[in-house]
Each structure stands twice: as C-alpha cells, then as structure tokens.
Amino acid sequence: MPRSVWIFSLFLAFGLTAFADDGPLTYPATKTIDHVDTYHGLKVPDPYRWLEDDVRESKDVADWVAAENKVTFAYLHAIPEREAIKKRVTDLWNYAKMEEPFRAGPRYAFKKNDGLQNQSVMYTEKTLKSKPRVLLDPNQWSKDGTVAMAGAEFTEDGKYLAYGVSDAGSDWSGWKVMHVPTRKLLGDEIRWVKFGGASWTRDNKGFFYSRFPEPKAGQKFQGLPLNQTLYHHRLGAPQSEDVLVYHRPEQPTWTITGSVTDDGRYLIIRIGDGTTSRKSRIAYKDLDEPYGLSVDLIDNFDSVNSFIYNDGPIFYFRTDLEAPRGRVVAVDIRKPERKQWKTIVPQEASALQTVNYTGNLLICSYLKDARTQVKMFRLDGRFVREVEFPGIGSAAGFGGRPTDTETFYTFTSFNVPGTIYRYDLITGKSELFEKPKVKFHPDDYEVKQVFYQSKDGTKIPMFISHKKGLKLDGNNPTLLYGYGGFNISLPPMFSVSKLTWMEMGGVYAVPNIRGGGEYGREWHRAATRLNRPKAYEDFIAAAEYLIENKYTRPARLAIQGGSNGGLLVGAVMCKRPDLFGACLPPVGVMDMLRFHKFTAGRFWTDAYGSSADPKEFKVLLSYSPYHNLRAGTQYPATLVTTADHDDRVVPSHSFKFAARLQQSQSGTAPVLIRIETRAGHGAGRPTAMVIEEVADQWAFLVKNLKMKVPEEYR
C-alpha cells in the first residue's frame, strides 16, 4: 500500500489531527463512501452523501453530529476570553426591545422583549399611555424557549387574533385563534402552513390561508414543498371542512397566497412562479359574489407585482414592469389591459422597496445607495413630503389603515439601536416614542460609507463602522459581512453582536454586493445564474479594499455571512484561502449541485440556476464550496454553524462541507462545526441560544485572529 493511501486510511480509522496553538486537535473519523454522480457526461464524486440522511432518522448521522459537537465545544469552551465575552454580550443584550405599535380595532398592539426573554411577548393597550396587558406570551409555550410565534393577524375590529406557532425554528407552523377581549383560545387549529399567513374576512366569520399537503413520513424536514393551495377557514369548523379557494394542480411548484383588501370587498390572489424571482401573477375574487370565480388580472410572470390598496375597482400596485427600480401604477379592473395602466409614482433613480397606503397617503420607501429614503404621495401622484431621518441608517414601519392620522417607524444604524418614532401624517412631524437603553455610548463609534471598484470596474458601496480614533496601520481585526442574493438588501442595522465586536476593537464592514436589491432589479440580476460569480468577485474586492487601505491584513480579516451569505463565505474561502484569517459560514448553501432537491431549495433556481442545465452546471461546479475544497490546501480557521431542525437550508450542506474541509485542511488552523439542537434556520431562536452562539463565534475569532481585547473581555 502506498504511504499516502496508508496515512489516509489511518485518518479515516482514528480521525484527522490538526494542530491548534495549544496542541493537537483531533477530529472525529468521518467515513467516506464510493458514490459518484454523472452530470452531462462528467463524473462527480460525492463521498459524504450519507451525511444527507435526516439526523432524526439516521443513527450514523446523529453519532457524527454528537462527535463533532464534542470536539467543537471542548475547543470553544477552553478559550479564556469566552466567558467574559458571553457576560458582556448578555449585559448589552439586556435591554427592552419593542416593535412599532399598530391599531388592532379599538386598541393598540405591539410586541416587546424585556431584555433576556427567549421570545418577545405580544401586548395590547387602550391608549399609548395606558398600562399594557399581555395577550400572548410564547415563553410559556415551552421550557427551553424554542416554540415561537410565527405571524399574527387581527380582525379589523380587533375582536379575534389568528396566530402561527413554530416549533424548534421550523418553517412549518400551525395556526390558532384567540378571542381577544377574553384572552380565550377557540378550538380552531390549522396545520401544514409554510410561507404564508392569515387574512380575515370583514365579517369575522373566517380567514383565508395557504397550506401544503401533509408531508409523507420522514419528509417533514427534507421533502420538497409542492402544491400550495389557498383555503378559507370558517371559525368553529374543523380544518377538514375548509373550502378550497384557489389551486393550480397542473403547476405544483407555483406558490399561492391571498389577502383581503382594506374595504373587505376583494380577495387578492398572488401566484408566484415557484422561485425567489418574486415575479407574480395576480388574480382577484369579488367577495360580494360568494359563488363567483376568480378573475385573472396579471396573467404572466414578466414582472414583480405587489398589491398596495384599492379605491373601489381601481387597484394600486408596486411593479417593476418597464421600471427595474420600481414604480406605482393604478389598474382599473374594468379596463385591465396594460395600455390602460396609469403610472402614479414614476420610477426614480433610487430603488423603490415597499409602498404602504396609510392615512390616505402612498408611503414609498426607497434605498438610495443602500440608505432609506421615504417619500409620500397622494393617490393621484402629487408629491407631499419626504421624511427626514437623523443620519445614515435605515427605517421601517409606516403601516396602518387608510383612515389613520398617525403611523410609527423604527430608525436604526450600526451605532443606533432601533428607535421608534410616532409620525403625524397630517403635520409630517416625527416625535420620539421609544428609545432603547443600551449600555453603550453611540458617539464612541463612527459609521461611514465608501465606494470601491470590483473586478469588472463596477462601483460597489460599503459601510464601515468602528470605534473613533482607529489607526489605519493594517493591523485591525476586521469582520467583513456579506449576503448578495435574492434581491435582499443590507442597509445599516443595529446588532448587539456587532456592537460587541466593535467594542472589542474590531472593524465591521458591510459591502452591498450585486445579487442584492440595493439598486433594483438590474443590480439583483447582475449576479444570478451564469453571472452568479460576480457576487463573489465583489466580496473579494471588498476584502482587498480593506487591506489596501490599511484597515487590516489577511491574518486579521474574518468573513461572515449566513444562508446565501454562508455560500458566499464558502465560495470565496475556496477561491482565495490566502485572503482571510478566519471564516464564519452559518447555515450555508454548500452543495450547489443538489440544493434544489431539498425543502425550500427548489425556490432558488432563479438565483443560482440548476445542475440539470449544462451551462449552469459548469458555473455551479466552478464555485460550489463542497466541490471546490482541495486536499493539501491551507484553509483559514473555520467555524461552520448549522442546526438540526433547519428545514430552509438543510444541515447536510454544512455537514458535508465541514467533513470534506477537515479532510482537505493541510494547515494548522482549526476546522470546526457547531450544530445546534432544536433550532432551525434562525427565526424564532431563543435569546439564550443566540447569546451562546455569538459568544462562541467571537471567542473563535479572538483566538484565531490573535486579538488583544480590552480588559473587560479577559
């Protein structure tokens, strides 16, 4: 037997050994199997295919998870600074966090977390100054805090509340109904809801909702969600008697959701194309005609269309049809032909993100170089005013009813915790409503925006935040965070974890790379399918900018991104392992040849393409993190994180990537995987669990970037 083969066999039998600063780090033995797939004539080995088995069903996978966690947690808990980091993160996290209040009939409703509660609590109050009453407290639903609220919808008069419940972070939710005045639960129970909510009829007798068929045995957390169907549920009736409202059995991949208009007259049916393109058809049903059929209004998938409001038969939409950055149009359903559509708010230079109709105003939220800009218009398109914000940041909210005279919004930035303002829709004045009391001094930090060139010359914006007085000596520990996908934007946002990072002396940088939605449809499409590698080029250019401008150097530069951002981290660390000192890829999409075969992965083919297409396969194979790991390569220190109940990006992506990375690593930097139990993709995670993970991630970076942290972190 050749010596190299003999050594590899020992690795498989006894585990792989890396050498951390304080001694050898032995990884669990991970078996390989002789599995090969053939794509368009090319054979592609998949030696860790067995790790795709559901951890709840496979003893081999469960044993592997336990063994990897044992090594990971022993390493992390031995880092001297970890407990001090956890203590400081906990201290900073312990402040009251409130969401904007909204009208629920004669009351206000809002969600609030007192500080360290695992889940936020929903309250109601008669006035903004009266004592709030608890309506729903998810912290009472489970001992470990892993059962969370997954959506809520009040009736117009606030008498009833339909709300979703998610267990262990799953995308699946069940829905219940409460009689609000008495706080009593009704017997109604809706199951198998995913990627949808509830919308009440005006008479309070029931609501519309979308559901999928019950999964087959063993497929709840890995099977593809197909055949979403719109139903009407009548209060007091069992789900088995719910009325089917809209279904397209000949198109099982299409998504179907419904919402009732503010006047209660119409049901708006949104039909998605089954991908994350957000392109949609629109149908409607006249609810005054109980036996009437639905009517197609927009009957193709050539644009993204979001319903805003109706004034009788005039429907208002935000659309990107002939407007890649978005515009507002009015469609008369009596004359629905496109040549009859009327532009109300034309496309601007900034990207139109959302539109609310509140207080008889179209409230249009734009992104201007990734910063929020809000403008208000009348229904005839007349400009009213622009909202003034206190600095570089992002704002969200502005919801309400057409008859309201007030609304609320939250303003935030990297050094500004989410601060709620009450906005007078008549005078246009904002007044402070709720300011968080976080134990830090915002003025100690600075936020700036720079622009840098990517490989092809495209100008990319990037936010850089850090403590004031930073020395540009190339020695600062720096965290570069990215996403760049699914038309999702990264505006300035406050984060306790990132504040902790900056407090420890770190620089935090967020580039708005292509694939996101910062500049509209064209910016998004510029890094999809065959052009997907553009996002990775943008991110690498951001790293090079930080190094060239003396913020940091490779050994002190860490990168992070979750989900699609985890793919980003995996792709660039494979392409440029020399450029980074540490990598944090949470819940990443790591196998780009098979992602579409599991759960929500089928929606992502519009962004990534599919290995079934010869041209797209070639591009996917060129950057798929799992397939681009090369034995004998010195990779940066890497802490992969995932969760056993993640049914958005199934954990096998991270399992396979970590196993192959451990086998491929030739350097001394550690390669670890941290697998959370009773947790999903991220939504609904209890606060205690989040704090533990942040402490582990920052301790990992402190050790591997060789950071000298302030005294309070030692």
BATILO-126689 format. One line per 4 residues: number of its first residue (from 1); their letters; for each residue x, y, z of C-alpha. Coordinates in nm, 2 decimals. Layout:
N
NUM) A) X Y Z  ...
//
This chain:
714
1) MPRS) 0.00 0.00 0.00  0.14 0.34 -0.09  0.24 0.55 0.21  -0.02 0.83 0.12
5) VWIF) -0.30 0.58 0.10  -0.19 0.42 0.43  -0.19 0.76 0.61  -0.53 0.84 0.47
9) SLFL) -0.66 0.51 0.59  -0.53 0.59 0.94  -0.71 0.92 0.92  -1.04 0.75 0.85
13) AFGL) -0.99 0.50 1.12  -0.87 0.72 1.40  -0.97 1.07 1.30  -0.79 1.37 1.15
17) TAFA) -0.55 1.57 1.35  -0.48 1.95 1.32  -0.25 2.15 1.55  -0.40 2.44 1.73
21) DDGP) -0.19 2.69 1.92  -0.23 2.50 2.24  -0.18 2.14 2.10  -0.32 1.89 1.86
25) LTYP) -0.69 1.90 1.77  -0.83 1.56 1.67  -1.14 1.55 1.46  -1.38 1.26 1.46
29) ATKT) -1.34 0.99 1.20  -1.58 1.06 0.91  -1.64 0.76 0.68  -1.64 0.81 0.30
33) IDHV) -1.85 0.61 0.05  -1.79 0.53 -0.31  -2.07 0.75 -0.46  -2.04 0.92 -0.79
37) DTYH) -2.30 1.12 -0.99  -2.27 1.19 -1.36  -2.37 1.53 -1.48  -2.37 1.59 -1.86
41) GLKV) -2.10 1.32 -1.90  -1.88 1.44 -1.62  -1.84 1.21 -1.31  -1.85 1.40 -0.98
45) PDPY) -1.77 1.21 -0.66  -1.98 1.27 -0.35  -1.80 1.07 -0.08  -2.01 1.23 0.21
49) RWLE) -2.35 1.17 0.05  -2.45 0.96 0.36  -2.45 1.28 0.56  -2.76 1.39 0.37
53) DDVR) -2.97 1.14 0.58  -3.20 1.31 0.83  -3.03 1.34 1.16  -3.36 1.24 1.33
57) ESKD) -3.37 0.92 1.13  -3.01 0.81 1.10  -2.80 0.68 1.39  -2.48 0.72 1.19
61) VADW) -2.55 1.09 1.12  -2.66 1.15 1.48  -2.35 0.99 1.61  -2.13 1.20 1.38
65) VAAE) -2.31 1.52 1.50  -2.25 1.43 1.86  -1.88 1.35 1.80  -1.83 1.68 1.61
69) NKVT) -2.01 1.88 1.87  -1.79 1.73 2.14  -1.47 1.84 1.98  -1.61 2.18 1.89
73) FAYL) -1.75 2.27 2.23  -1.44 2.15 2.41  -1.23 2.38 2.19  -1.46 2.68 2.22
77) HAIP) -1.51 2.65 2.60  -1.14 2.63 2.66  -1.08 2.98 2.51  -1.00 3.20 2.81
81) EREA) -1.20 3.50 2.68  -1.52 3.32 2.60  -1.69 3.36 2.94  -1.61 3.73 2.96
85) IKKR) -1.74 3.78 2.60  -2.06 3.59 2.69  -2.11 3.81 3.00  -2.06 4.13 2.81
89) VTDL) -2.29 4.02 2.52  -2.55 3.92 2.78  -2.52 4.26 2.95  -2.56 4.45 2.63
93) WNYA) -2.85 4.23 2.52  -3.04 4.30 2.84  -3.24 4.60 2.73  -3.61 4.64 2.64
97) KMEE) -3.67 4.58 2.27  -4.01 4.70 2.13  -4.16 4.68 1.78  -4.38 4.95 1.64
101) PFRA) -4.73 4.96 1.78  -5.03 4.93 1.55  -5.40 4.96 1.57  -5.60 4.64 1.64
105) GPRY) -5.96 4.76 1.65  -6.01 5.00 1.95  -5.67 4.90 2.09  -5.30 4.93 2.01
109) AFKK) -5.10 4.61 1.99  -4.72 4.56 1.99  -4.45 4.30 2.07  -4.19 4.36 2.33
113) NDGL) -3.90 4.17 2.49  -3.80 4.29 2.84  -3.43 4.21 2.77  -3.33 3.85 2.80
117) QNQS) -3.67 3.68 2.74  -3.63 3.40 2.49  -3.93 3.52 2.29  -4.10 3.85 2.25
121) VMYT) -4.44 3.90 2.41  -4.75 4.05 2.24  -4.94 4.31 2.44  -5.25 4.53 2.39
125) EKTL) -5.33 4.86 2.54  -5.63 5.10 2.52  -5.41 5.41 2.46  -5.05 5.48 2.41
129) KSKP) -5.02 5.58 2.77  -5.23 5.31 2.94  -5.09 5.00 3.11  -5.03 4.72 2.86
133) RVLL) -5.19 4.38 2.90  -5.02 4.06 2.80  -5.21 3.90 2.50  -4.97 3.62 2.40
137) DPNQ) -4.65 3.51 2.58  -4.46 3.24 2.38  -4.22 3.20 2.67  -4.49 2.99 2.84
141) WSKD) -4.52 2.75 2.54  -4.20 2.55 2.61  -3.94 2.52 2.88  -3.65 2.58 2.65
145) GTVA) -3.80 2.87 2.47  -3.78 2.70 2.13  -4.15 2.74 2.05  -4.21 3.08 1.88
149) MAGA) -4.48 3.30 1.73  -4.48 3.27 1.35  -4.71 3.55 1.24  -5.02 3.72 1.37
153) EFTE) -5.33 3.88 1.22  -5.61 4.06 1.39  -5.96 4.11 1.26  -6.05 4.47 1.16
157) DGKY) -6.24 4.53 1.48  -5.96 4.36 1.69  -6.20 4.10 1.83  -6.01 3.80 1.71
161) LAYG) -5.65 3.71 1.65  -5.51 3.43 1.43  -5.15 3.35 1.51  -4.89 3.09 1.40
165) VSDA) -4.68 2.87 1.62  -4.35 2.73 1.51  -4.16 2.46 1.69  -3.78 2.44 1.71
169) GSDW) -3.73 2.70 1.44  -3.90 2.51 1.16  -4.06 2.69 0.87  -4.37 2.48 0.93
173) SGWK) -4.63 2.64 1.15  -4.97 2.56 1.30  -5.23 2.84 1.34  -5.47 2.91 1.63
177) VMHV) -5.74 3.16 1.71  -5.79 3.37 2.02  -6.09 3.58 2.13  -5.91 3.90 2.22
181) PTRK) -6.14 4.06 2.49  -6.14 3.74 2.70  -5.80 3.60 2.60  -5.96 3.26 2.54
185) LLGD) -5.84 3.02 2.28  -6.10 2.89 2.04  -6.09 2.53 1.92  -5.97 2.62 1.57
189) EIRW) -5.64 2.46 1.46  -5.48 2.49 1.12  -5.18 2.27 1.02  -4.92 2.25 0.75
193) VKFG) -4.88 2.62 0.69  -4.55 2.73 0.54  -4.45 3.06 0.37  -4.79 3.21 0.43
197) GASW) -5.02 3.38 0.69  -5.39 3.45 0.75  -5.62 3.72 0.61  -5.96 3.77 0.78
201) TRDN) -6.29 3.84 0.60  -6.46 4.16 0.72  -6.75 3.97 0.88  -6.51 3.80 1.12
205) KGFF) -6.65 3.46 1.03  -6.33 3.32 0.90  -6.00 3.38 0.72  -5.80 3.28 0.41
209) YSRF) -5.48 3.09 0.44  -5.24 2.88 0.23  -5.11 2.54 0.32  -4.92 2.25 0.17
213) PEPK) -5.03 1.88 0.17  -4.92 1.69 0.48  -4.57 1.56 0.42  -4.50 1.19 0.38
217) AGQK) -4.34 1.00 0.66  -3.98 1.11 0.71  -4.01 1.40 0.47  -4.13 1.68 0.70
221) FQGL) -3.78 1.84 0.73  -3.63 1.74 0.39  -3.91 1.69 0.14  -3.99 1.94 -0.13
225) PLNQ) -4.29 2.16 -0.06  -4.53 2.13 -0.36  -4.89 2.21 -0.44  -4.95 2.51 -0.21
229) TLYH) -5.33 2.58 -0.20  -5.54 2.87 -0.09  -5.83 2.78 0.15  -6.09 2.96 0.35
233) HRLG) -6.14 2.85 0.71  -6.47 2.91 0.89  -6.45 2.98 1.26  -6.56 2.68 1.46
237) APQS) -6.52 2.43 1.18  -6.26 2.16 1.16  -5.98 2.21 0.90  -6.11 1.92 0.71
241) EDVL) -6.42 2.13 0.61  -6.22 2.43 0.49  -6.31 2.54 0.14  -6.06 2.53 -0.14
245) VYHR) -6.04 2.87 -0.30  -5.75 2.86 -0.55  -5.53 2.57 -0.66  -5.32 2.50 -0.97
249) PEQP) -5.26 2.12 -0.96  -5.10 2.14 -1.31  -4.83 2.37 -1.17  -4.72 2.21 -0.84
253) TWTI) -4.42 2.44 -0.80  -4.62 2.77 -0.81  -4.69 2.95 -0.48  -5.03 3.08 -0.39
257) TGSV) -5.13 3.32 -0.12  -5.42 3.55 -0.06  -5.51 3.87 0.12  -5.83 4.07 0.17
261) TDDG) -5.85 4.43 0.07  -5.89 4.70 0.33  -6.25 4.76 0.23  -6.32 4.38 0.26
265) RYLI) -6.46 4.36 -0.10  -6.19 4.17 -0.28  -5.96 3.88 -0.22  -5.62 3.94 -0.39
269) IRIG) -5.46 3.62 -0.50  -5.09 3.63 -0.56  -4.94 3.35 -0.77  -4.56 3.31 -0.76
273) DGTT) -4.36 3.14 -1.02  -4.21 2.89 -0.77  -3.87 3.06 -0.74  -3.73 3.35 -0.55
277) SRKS) -3.76 3.58 -0.85  -4.07 3.73 -0.68  -4.23 3.75 -1.02  -4.60 3.71 -0.98
281) RIAY) -4.94 3.68 -1.15  -5.23 3.84 -0.98  -5.59 3.72 -0.97  -5.88 3.85 -0.76
285) KDLD) -6.22 3.73 -0.63  -6.52 3.96 -0.56  -6.62 3.85 -0.21  -6.96 4.01 -0.26
289) EPYG) -7.02 3.73 -0.51  -6.98 3.42 -0.30  -7.02 3.18 -0.59  -6.82 3.40 -0.83
293) LSVD) -6.50 3.27 -0.98  -6.16 3.42 -0.95  -6.05 3.66 -1.23  -5.70 3.68 -1.38
297) LIDN) -5.57 4.04 -1.37  -5.20 3.99 -1.44  -5.16 3.66 -1.62  -4.79 3.62 -1.68
301) FDSV) -4.46 3.61 -1.49  -4.28 3.90 -1.66  -4.28 4.14 -1.35  -4.28 4.17 -0.98
305) NSFI) -4.62 4.30 -0.86  -4.72 4.39 -0.50  -5.07 4.49 -0.42  -5.10 4.82 -0.22
309) YNDG) -5.46 4.94 -0.20  -5.78 4.96 -0.39  -6.02 5.25 -0.43  -6.32 5.06 -0.54
313) PIFY) -6.23 4.90 -0.88  -5.90 5.08 -0.90  -5.62 4.86 -0.78  -5.28 5.01 -0.69
317) FRTD) -4.96 4.81 -0.73  -4.59 4.85 -0.69  -4.44 4.69 -1.01  -4.11 4.66 -1.18
321) LEAP) -4.27 4.62 -1.52  -4.09 4.86 -1.75  -3.93 5.00 -1.44  -3.64 4.79 -1.30
325) RGRV) -3.62 5.02 -0.99  -3.99 5.01 -0.93  -4.29 5.24 -0.98  -4.66 5.27 -0.86
329) VAVD) -4.94 5.20 -1.11  -5.32 5.21 -1.10  -5.51 4.94 -1.27  -5.88 4.97 -1.33
333) IRKP) -6.01 4.61 -1.32  -6.29 4.71 -1.56  -6.02 4.80 -1.82  -5.73 4.58 -1.71
337) ERKQ) -5.53 4.59 -2.04  -5.17 4.71 -1.98  -5.21 5.00 -2.22  -5.47 5.13 -1.97
341) WKTI) -5.24 5.12 -1.67  -5.17 5.46 -1.52  -4.84 5.55 -1.37  -4.90 5.72 -1.03
345) VPQE) -4.54 5.74 -0.89  -4.28 5.71 -1.17  -3.95 5.52 -1.14  -3.68 5.72 -0.97
349) ASAL) -3.30 5.69 -0.95  -3.33 5.52 -0.62  -3.48 5.17 -0.58  -3.84 5.15 -0.46
353) QTVN) -3.86 4.88 -0.19  -4.20 4.89 -0.03  -4.52 5.10 -0.05  -4.78 5.14 0.22
357) YTGN) -5.12 5.32 0.20  -5.16 5.48 0.54  -5.35 5.79 0.63  -5.46 5.84 0.27
361) LLIC) -5.10 5.86 0.16  -4.88 5.64 -0.06  -4.57 5.60 0.16  -4.29 5.49 -0.06
365) SYLK) -3.97 5.36 0.09  -3.66 5.38 -0.13  -3.30 5.28 -0.10  -3.06 5.55 -0.21
369) DART) -2.71 5.40 -0.20  -2.84 5.14 0.05  -2.98 5.41 0.29  -3.35 5.45 0.35
373) QVKM) -3.54 5.74 0.18  -3.91 5.78 0.24  -4.14 5.99 0.02  -4.52 6.04 0.05
377) FRLD) -4.76 6.09 -0.24  -5.14 6.14 -0.29  -5.33 5.87 -0.48  -5.32 6.10 -0.79
381) GRFV) -4.94 6.10 -0.77  -4.89 6.45 -0.62  -4.58 6.47 -0.40  -4.65 6.56 -0.04
385) REVE) -4.32 6.54 0.15  -4.01 6.35 0.24  -3.94 6.21 0.58  -3.62 6.34 0.75
389) FPGI) -3.41 6.09 0.94  -3.13 6.17 1.19  -2.84 6.03 0.99  -2.70 5.73 0.79
393) GSAA) -2.94 5.44 0.86  -3.25 5.25 0.77  -3.61 5.30 0.86  -3.90 5.05 0.85
397) GFGG) -4.27 5.06 0.95  -4.52 5.32 0.83  -4.80 5.07 0.84  -5.16 5.13 0.93
401) RPTD) -5.51 5.19 0.79  -5.62 5.44 0.52  -5.81 5.64 0.78  -5.53 5.66 1.04
405) TETF) -5.38 6.00 1.12  -5.06 5.86 1.28  -4.81 5.58 1.20  -4.49 5.45 1.35
409) YTFT) -4.15 5.37 1.22  -3.82 5.24 1.35  -3.49 5.40 1.27  -3.16 5.22 1.32
413) SFNV) -2.80 5.22 1.22  -2.48 5.03 1.31  -2.44 5.25 1.62  -2.81 5.34 1.67
417) PGTI) -3.04 5.08 1.83  -3.38 5.05 1.68  -3.56 5.37 1.79  -3.93 5.41 1.74
421) YRYD) -4.09 5.73 1.62  -4.45 5.84 1.61  -4.52 6.01 1.28  -4.81 6.26 1.25
425) LITG) -4.95 6.20 0.90  -5.12 6.54 0.90  -4.83 6.77 1.00  -4.54 6.55 0.88
429) KSEL) -4.37 6.57 1.22  -4.18 6.28 1.39  -4.16 6.26 1.76  -3.96 6.01 1.97
433) FEKP) -4.18 5.73 2.10  -3.94 5.46 2.24  -3.57 5.49 2.27  -3.38 5.17 2.38
437) KVKF) -3.15 5.20 2.68  -2.84 5.00 2.57  -2.54 5.02 2.79  -2.30 5.19 2.54
441) HPDD) -2.22 5.53 2.41  -2.32 5.57 2.04  -2.09 5.87 2.00  -1.79 5.65 2.06
445) YEVK) -1.84 5.50 1.72  -1.84 5.62 1.36  -2.02 5.49 1.05  -1.91 5.59 0.70
449) QVFY) -1.98 5.48 0.35  -1.72 5.42 0.09  -1.73 5.31 -0.27  -1.48 5.07 -0.43
453) QSKD) -1.43 4.90 -0.77  -1.50 4.54 -0.83  -1.30 4.32 -1.07  -1.50 4.44 -1.37
457) GTKI) -1.49 4.81 -1.27  -1.84 4.82 -1.11  -1.87 5.07 -0.82  -1.98 4.89 -0.50
461) PMFI) -2.09 5.07 -0.18  -1.97 4.95 0.16  -2.04 5.07 0.51  -1.75 5.07 0.76
465) SHKK) -1.81 5.10 1.13  -1.57 5.11 1.42  -1.46 5.30 1.73  -1.35 5.65 1.68
469) GLKL) -0.98 5.71 1.67  -0.90 5.40 1.46  -0.54 5.38 1.34  -0.51 5.27 0.98
473) DGNN) -0.20 5.06 1.03  -0.31 4.74 0.87  -0.34 4.56 1.20  -0.71 4.60 1.30
477) PTLL) -0.91 4.28 1.34  -1.19 4.32 1.08  -1.51 4.14 1.02  -1.64 4.16 0.66
481) YGYG) -2.01 4.06 0.64  -2.20 3.99 0.31  -2.50 3.84 0.15  -2.56 3.94 -0.21
485) GFNI) -2.86 3.74 -0.31  -3.24 3.70 -0.36  -3.29 4.08 -0.41  -3.23 4.12 -0.04
489) SLPP) -3.06 4.45 0.07  -2.82 4.51 0.36  -2.89 4.87 0.48  -2.74 4.99 0.81
493) MFSV) -2.88 4.79 1.11  -2.80 4.77 1.48  -2.68 4.45 1.62  -2.57 4.37 1.98
497) SKLT) -2.33 4.11 1.85  -2.17 4.35 1.60  -2.15 4.62 1.87  -1.97 4.38 2.09
501) WMEM) -1.73 4.31 1.80  -1.66 4.68 1.76  -1.63 4.73 2.14  -1.35 4.46 2.14
505) GGVY) -1.16 4.68 1.89  -1.29 4.53 1.57  -1.38 4.69 1.24  -1.72 4.59 1.09
509) AVPN) -1.76 4.62 0.71  -2.07 4.55 0.51  -2.05 4.57 0.13  -2.37 4.59 -0.08
513) IRGG) -2.26 4.35 -0.34  -2.45 4.25 -0.66  -2.73 4.00 -0.62  -2.89 4.21 -0.35
517) GEYG) -3.17 4.46 -0.41  -2.99 4.79 -0.33  -3.03 4.93 -0.68  -3.33 4.74 -0.81
521) REWH) -3.38 4.46 -1.05  -3.07 4.51 -1.26  -2.84 4.51 -0.96  -3.00 4.19 -0.85
525) RAAT) -3.00 4.01 -1.19  -2.63 4.11 -1.24  -2.53 3.83 -1.00  -2.77 3.55 -1.08
529) RLNR) -2.74 3.22 -1.27  -2.45 3.23 -1.51  -2.34 3.57 -1.36  -2.35 3.44 -1.00
533) PKAY) -1.97 3.46 -0.96  -2.00 3.84 -0.98  -2.11 3.85 -0.62  -1.80 3.66 -0.51
537) EDFI) -1.58 3.90 -0.71  -1.75 4.19 -0.54  -1.68 4.04 -0.20  -1.32 3.96 -0.27
541) AAAE) -1.27 4.32 -0.40  -1.42 4.45 -0.07  -1.16 4.24 0.12  -0.88 4.38 -0.10
545) YLIE) -1.00 4.73 -0.04  -0.99 4.69 0.34  -0.63 4.56 0.31  -0.51 4.81 0.06
549) NKYT) -0.65 5.10 0.27  -0.47 4.97 0.58  -0.78 4.87 0.78  -0.64 4.52 0.82
553) RPAR) -0.43 4.24 0.67  -0.53 3.89 0.57  -0.43 3.73 0.90  -0.66 3.97 1.09
557) LAIQ) -0.95 3.96 0.84  -1.26 3.74 0.91  -1.56 3.69 0.69  -1.91 3.61 0.78
561) GGSN) -2.25 3.56 0.61  -2.55 3.33 0.67  -2.76 3.12 0.44  -2.69 3.26 0.09
565) GGLL) -2.42 3.45 0.27  -2.28 3.12 0.40  -2.25 3.01 0.04  -2.07 3.34 -0.02
569) VGAV) -1.82 3.27 0.26  -1.77 2.91 0.14  -1.71 3.01 -0.22  -1.46 3.29 -0.16
573) MCKR) -1.26 3.09 0.10  -1.22 2.82 -0.15  -1.12 3.07 -0.42  -0.89 3.28 -0.21
577) PDLF) -0.79 3.10 0.11  -0.49 3.32 0.14  -0.70 3.63 0.18  -0.87 3.55 0.51
581) GACL) -0.76 3.47 0.87  -1.10 3.32 0.98  -1.43 3.22 0.83  -1.78 3.20 0.98
585) PPVG) -2.04 3.05 0.74  -2.37 2.99 0.93  -2.64 2.77 0.77  -2.48 2.80 0.43
589) VMDM) -2.58 2.65 0.10  -2.27 2.45 0.03  -2.36 2.18 -0.23  -2.47 2.37 -0.54
593) LRFH) -2.53 2.06 -0.75  -2.81 1.92 -0.52  -2.95 2.22 -0.33  -3.27 2.21 -0.53
597) KFTA) -3.36 1.86 -0.42  -3.43 1.96 -0.06  -3.71 2.17 0.10  -3.70 2.54 0.01
601) GRFW) -3.40 2.48 -0.22  -3.64 2.43 -0.52  -3.72 2.81 -0.50  -3.36 2.91 -0.55
605) TDAY) -3.31 2.80 -0.91  -3.39 3.15 -1.04  -3.09 3.29 -0.84  -2.84 3.00 -0.89
609) GSSA) -2.96 2.81 -1.19  -2.97 2.43 -1.18  -2.72 2.14 -1.24  -2.97 2.00 -1.48
613) DPKE) -2.88 2.27 -1.73  -2.53 2.21 -1.89  -2.42 2.57 -1.90  -2.55 2.64 -1.55
617) FKVL) -2.39 2.32 -1.42  -2.05 2.43 -1.53  -2.08 2.76 -1.35  -2.22 2.60 -1.04
621) LSYS) -1.94 2.35 -1.02  -1.69 2.63 -1.06  -1.79 2.78 -0.72  -1.98 2.52 -0.52
625) PYHN) -1.80 2.52 -0.19  -1.83 2.15 -0.12  -1.69 2.06 -0.46  -1.41 2.32 -0.46
629) LRAG) -1.22 2.21 -0.15  -0.88 2.08 -0.25  -0.68 1.83 -0.04  -0.34 1.97 0.07
633) TQYP) -0.46 2.33 0.09  -0.41 2.56 0.39  -0.75 2.70 0.47  -0.83 2.97 0.72
637) ATLV) -0.96 2.89 1.06  -1.33 2.80 1.00  -1.63 2.76 1.24  -1.92 2.62 1.05
641) TTAD) -2.26 2.66 1.22  -2.59 2.49 1.15  -2.90 2.35 1.33  -3.06 2.01 1.33
645) HDDR) -3.41 2.14 1.25  -3.32 2.37 0.97  -3.57 2.30 0.70  -3.48 2.61 0.49
649) VVPS) -3.12 2.51 0.42  -3.10 2.15 0.53  -2.80 2.09 0.77  -2.64 1.83 0.53
653) HSFK) -2.50 2.12 0.34  -2.29 2.22 0.64  -2.22 1.86 0.74  -2.07 1.76 0.40
657) FAAR) -1.87 2.08 0.37  -1.72 2.05 0.72  -1.64 1.69 0.68  -1.46 1.75 0.35
661) LQQS) -1.29 2.07 0.48  -1.15 1.88 0.78  -1.01 1.61 0.54  -0.87 1.87 0.30
665) QSGT) -0.70 2.10 0.55  -0.32 2.09 0.54  -0.26 2.38 0.76  -0.28 2.41 1.14
669) APVL) -0.59 2.63 1.15  -0.89 2.46 1.32  -1.19 2.35 1.12  -1.49 2.30 1.34
673) IRIE) -1.87 2.26 1.30  -2.11 2.37 1.57  -2.45 2.20 1.54  -2.74 2.35 1.74
677) TRAG) -3.02 2.12 1.85  -3.39 2.21 1.85  -3.32 2.51 1.63  -3.39 2.60 1.27
681) HGAG) -3.26 2.85 1.01  -3.26 3.14 1.25  -3.62 3.27 1.30  -3.76 3.21 1.65
685) RPTA) -3.44 3.11 1.81  -3.45 3.18 2.19  -3.23 3.46 2.32  -3.02 3.23 2.54
689) MVIE) -2.93 3.02 2.24  -2.84 3.32 2.03  -2.61 3.46 2.30  -2.43 3.13 2.34
693) EVAD) -2.36 3.11 1.97  -2.24 3.47 1.95  -2.00 3.41 2.24  -1.86 3.10 2.06
697) QWAF) -1.82 3.29 1.73  -1.64 3.59 1.88  -1.42 3.37 2.11  -1.32 3.17 1.80
701) LVKN) -1.22 3.49 1.62  -1.04 3.63 1.92  -0.83 3.32 1.94  -0.76 3.27 1.57
705) LKMK) -0.71 3.64 1.48  -0.49 3.67 1.78  -0.68 3.97 1.91  -0.58 4.17 2.21
709) VPEE) -0.92 4.25 2.37  -1.00 4.52 2.63  -0.95 4.43 2.99  -1.33 4.37 3.05
713) YR) -1.31 4.08 2.79  -1.03 3.89 2.96
//
